[in-house]
Amino acid sequence: MRSIQIDPRQAGGPEIGVSFAMEGKNGARAMTKPIPDKAEVAVEYPDKLYIGTFAHTARFDAHLDEAGISLSLHRIGSEDERKTVRMHFHFALFAEILRDLARTVQAVPLADTAHREALRDAAKALCAALDAHSRKTAKAGV
């Protein structure tokens, strides 16, 4: 069973301004944030289909680790409502996903400036963080 603990040192959580620490595999803990929009997940097997939605009341965690990108979606609540999806993409796959997204950006209508700006700002933030880390590492001689 996963434990949910409130960590008041983290900002951006629910109305009271905290995030949840979700305990996952091997006791690892990740700070989660509210999902700002909606996510839908479908896992299809030859004989089964699992579909889950995660909306504003759900939480997420996304971070880089030594091997790639880790993404977790958590829907908390009663035992019959609770669900978690965890995905891990190695760096090369995630880079190719970003390239495919760039090639299909025309799917976002020009009039949808809010979503276009949010995507552009997030991509710029990732790029700036990667550049800053590279500069810091080069300066340290690593």
N, C-alpha and C positions, 0 to 999 in steps of 0.2 A: 504494500500500500504506500502511496506517495504522501509525504507530509507537506502541508502548505504553511509557510511561516511568513509573517510580515517583517520586512526589514525597513525600519523607518529612515535609514541612511540613504535609501535609493529614492530618487524622484520619479515622477511620471506615472504613478500607479493610479488606483481608483480615486474616487472623490476625496479621500482623506490624504492623498498625496504620497502613497507608498506603493512599492512593487512587491510582488510575491516571490519568494524563493521556492522553487519547485525542486524536490529531490527526485532525481532520475536514476538511471542505471548506475550501479556501483557506488551509490551514495553521492554522486556528483550533483552539485547544486547550480542552478542557473537562475539569474534574475529575470523575471518576466515583466512584460509591459502589456497594457491593454492593446487589443487589435483595433486599429483606427478605422477599419472598413470591414471587409468580409473575406473569408477564405473558404473554398470548397475543395474537398479532397475526395478522390475516388481511387480505390484499389481494386483492380479487376483480375480475378483468377478465372480459369476455364469454367469452374462450376459455382463461383461466388462473386458477388459484387458488394464492396463495402463503400458507403458514401457517408461523408461527415461534413458538416458545416461549422464554421467558427466565426462568430460575429462579435459585436462590441463587448459583450460580457466575457469573451474568451481572452486568453493571454498568449503571448508569443515570446520566444527568445531566438535571437539570431546572432551568431558570432563566428569568427574565424578561429581555427585551431591549427595545429602543426600540419595537418593533412588536407584541410579544405574548409568548406562552409557547413556549419551546423545550423539547422532550423528546426524549432519545436513549436507546435501549436498545442495549447492546452485548453480544454473546456472543462471548467470545474463545476461542481454541483453534486447532486445526489449520485449514488453509485450507478444508477441506470442512465444518467445524463453525462457522466464524466467520460472523457476520452482524450487521448494524446496521440499526436502524430509527430514522429521524429524523422528527419531526413538529413543525410550527410552527403555532400557532393565534393569530390576531390577537385582541386583547383582547376585542372585542365577542363573538366566537364563544366564547371561553373563559368569559366571564361567563355566557353563555346555557347553556353546558354545566354550570356550577356551579348555575344555577337549576334545570335539569332534574334534576340529582342531588338537590337539595333536595326537589323534588316527588316523587321516587321512593324516598326514604329508607326507607319502610316495607318495602322489599324486604330490608333487613337485619333479621334476626330480633331481637326484643327481648332474647332470651337470649344473643345474640352480643355481649356487653358489650365484649370486647377489641377487636373491629373497630369498634364504635360509638364507643368512647373514642378510638381511634387517629384515626378520621375527624374527630371533634369537636375533638381537640387540634390536628390539622393545620389545620383551618379557622380555629380561633382564632389560631394562629400567623400565618397569612396575613393575617387581619384586623388583628391587632396590628401587624404589619410595615407594612401599608398605612397604618394610622393614624399610626404613629410617623414614617414618611416624610413624610406630609402635614403633621404638626406641625412637623417639622424644616424643610421647605421653606417653610412659612408664616412661621416664625420668622426665616428667612434673607431673607425678602422676595422670594422668587422667584415 
